[in-house]
Amino acid sequence: MAPAKVVIVGAGFAGIGCARELAKHPHHAEVTLVDAHDYHQFLPLLYQVATFQLAGTDVSMDLDELFRRHDNVTFRLATATSVDPTTKTVTLDDGTTLEADHLVLAAGSQANFFGTPGAEHTFPLYSLDDARRLRTRVIEAFEEGERDPSAIETGGLTFVVVGAGATGTEIAGALADLIRDVMPSRFHDEQLARARVVIVDAGTAVLGPFSPKAHEYASKVLTERGVEIKLGTKVSDITADRVVLSDGDTIDTRCVIWGGGLEAAPLAAASGLTQGRGGRIDVGTDLTVNGFPGVFVIGDLANIPADDGRPFPQLGSVALQAGQWTAKNIVADVDGKEMEPFAYHDKGIMAMIGHNAAIAEMGEHRHELHGAVGYAAWLGVHAYLMSGVHQRTDAFVDWAWDEFNKRRVLDTTDEARLHWEGDDDA
Ligand SMILES: Cc1cc2nc3c(=O)[nH]c(=O)nc-3n(C[C@H](O)[C@H](O)[C@H](O)COP(=O)(O)OP(=O)(O)OC[C@H]3O[C@@H](n4cnc5c(N)ncnc54)[C@H](O)[C@@H]3O)c2cc1C
């Protein structure tokens, strides 16, 4: 039996989860993994890159290197421009067409600006490039404020975060910690005292998908750390130097961070498949598209039905497990066996609010942990996620240990990890 040709588009949690599992089955699958980048990016830690806690290299992994020892997986650096689900073919930006027996679409998400005017002035946080761009803007803002303190009056050190979900909360908390704990090693107190972090959200709670107790805890921690929270308010317009809010208020700022929502990556539309909620493609419980046997859509690109019929949330753990499950279904299909419905092992939801303050709602029953215990749970789940896509988790574990134990010192070189007081090389 010749191995089946499998093409996977996207090397995020879902695509890597699938490719790593199929790498164990060289007699069943010959895999081509396509991604627009030559590295996997670990999105949950982007805010640490943006706030000088981790280097970009700590949260990315070279894809050639990852599959070097697996002869049945070939990595191809290219952007998929269109997909024909009927013939199971993918066209790449270099004009080549790849044919597959099993096609796996795992191209993830992009920021959804919901038509807000001025989106081009924002700093989204959905890729490593985004995180580096934001990091540059943050340090520039402080340097400008030092050169010309009058710039602070016109919002030079005001950071507006749109969205009080996990992304918005994590970046707002990390910025507040940066201003409070790290920047004093380099900038004057009078300047830092005038820096502002403001979260704006149309909803009624910080960390909406969490429990009411978690909303309260997150709001309390952020407020204590100086973050201003404006709920029930939309950002209705963004310019280069201010945001206009739905209540008519304006905030002068030159740094608007967008954590306001997600939609499917453009490949969903380019596949011609019917798009559902969030522009994502609806799939069946076996993760294939109804009417297109052998076409799997997984991770953030898909609406994957849970037992209650509602789609699973866009989470790394859902994407990783769906990728691994898809690989098992492909192997079963090649063996002429029935494919199994996706069974998700729910590890819970969690968010880091700042130094030593995290919330974890563990498992299906959402057992709630706050503070240092929440932090330990957050660490465990992120180490699990990272080991699913990377081979090395040491930089992350070192970071987490230091985060808990030491005081940070600012290091703004691009690739150097944050230094910690007490490190030999700090
Ligand atoms: C800032 C942030 C923080 C997060 N924090 C957490 C968290 O703490 N815990 C958690 O569980 N989840 C978290 N998530 C969600 C989680 O990261 C996503 O659910 C997960 O990354 C989805 O995996 P995926 O494989 O579907 O897509 P992605 O990880 O987005 O990967 C998609 C891949 O497809 C590639 N691609 C896209 N289009 C094309 C194309 N046309 N051709 C070729 N390649 C293409 C991209 O380059 C990318 O490598 C976070 C997300 C963000 C943005």
The ligand as an ORCA input file, in Angstrom:
! r2SCAN-3c Opt
* xyz 0 1
  C      -2.343     36.835     21.594
  C      -2.985     35.480     21.706
  C      -2.961     34.807     22.920
  C      -3.537     33.536     23.020
  N      -3.478     32.877     24.229
  C      -3.944     31.629     24.317
  C      -3.815     30.888     25.524
  O      -3.279     31.394     26.509
  N      -4.280     29.597     25.555
  C      -4.873     29.034     24.458
  O      -5.275     27.862     24.528
  N      -5.038     29.712     23.317
  C      -4.582     30.988     23.218
  N      -4.735     31.685     22.053
  C      -5.462     31.055     20.946
  C      -4.566     30.096     20.186
  O      -3.303     30.675     19.968
  C      -5.237     29.735     18.870
  O      -6.485     29.159     19.170
  C      -4.380     28.754     18.099
  O      -3.152     29.365     17.753
  C      -5.099     28.283     16.847
  O      -4.260     27.368     16.220
  P      -4.349     27.172     14.650
  O      -3.342     26.124     14.324
  O      -5.733     26.994     14.237
  O      -3.894     28.571     14.039
  P      -2.563     29.395     14.206
  O      -1.828     29.024     15.425
  O      -2.990     30.813     14.034
  O      -1.691     28.956     12.944
  C      -2.104     29.230     11.626
  C      -0.905     29.079     10.720
  O      -1.354     29.152      9.369
  C      -0.460     29.915      8.591
  N      -1.210     30.430      7.448
  C      -2.309     31.215      7.473
  N      -2.757     31.416      6.219
  C      -1.931     30.740      5.403
  C      -1.895     30.565      3.993
  N      -2.816     31.101      3.194
  N      -0.885     29.829      3.480
  C       0.063     29.276      4.279
  N       0.044     29.403      5.609
  C      -0.942     30.120      6.166
  C       0.039     30.984      9.568
  O       1.307     31.488      9.148
  C       0.128     30.188     10.874
  O       1.400     29.616     11.050
  C      -4.165     32.954     21.905
  C      -4.201     33.635     20.684
  C      -3.603     34.883     20.580
  C      -3.629     35.602     19.260
*
